[in-house]
């Protein structure tokens, strides 16, 4: 699947990295013991890390916020998905449970503080363009009926916008019949390649443990 960056993204966020994990032959499991174990570990990790400092002081979270602001998108109003989940843990609300594929993706995004989009790759039509949402552009969301895309960092295919680092679309969402997935981490230029590789490794290992029949490909692509 070809991924391109629009001229506006190349200008505004030069060096933006997309860490991509493509998986085939995965399976949905709504009773995953691995998810329960990882959620327990993550709860301890987040509470310990942010006992004496707010999320805004973390260098990864700060870099993600700067990435938003480079295109004029205010991250304190539309929080990156990773930061929003961290704040849920701090408030002892935990994560919404959906299914093993979504839950494990959310766990990794929270632990490594990088916003992630997770998509059914069979529902993505044509190549992917990383872009900024146009005036009055919108799409159907998962938790909200309408997501306004204007001025936001977005992903689009031949059928239109299907996600951003805050909210994914209903059209390409993971459903009970999903077997092929695309997980994509939106990574600011300041975040090291090593950190991104650790993130991808962690997610692949979790998916591989829960879906031993699955196969994976990984790639990192950079806006220049």
Secondary structure, DSSP 8 states (H G I E B T S, - for coil): --EEE-HHHHHHSTT-EEEEEEEES----SS-HHHHHHHHHHHHHHHHHTSSS-GGGSHHHHHHHHHHHTTT--TTTS--HHHHHHHHHHTT-------HHHHHHHHHHHHHT--EEEEEGGG--S-EEEEEB-TT-EE-BSSSS-EE-BTSEEEEETTEEEEESS-BBSTT---TT---EEEEEEE-TTS-HHHHHHHHHHHHHHHHHH-TT-EEEEEEEE--
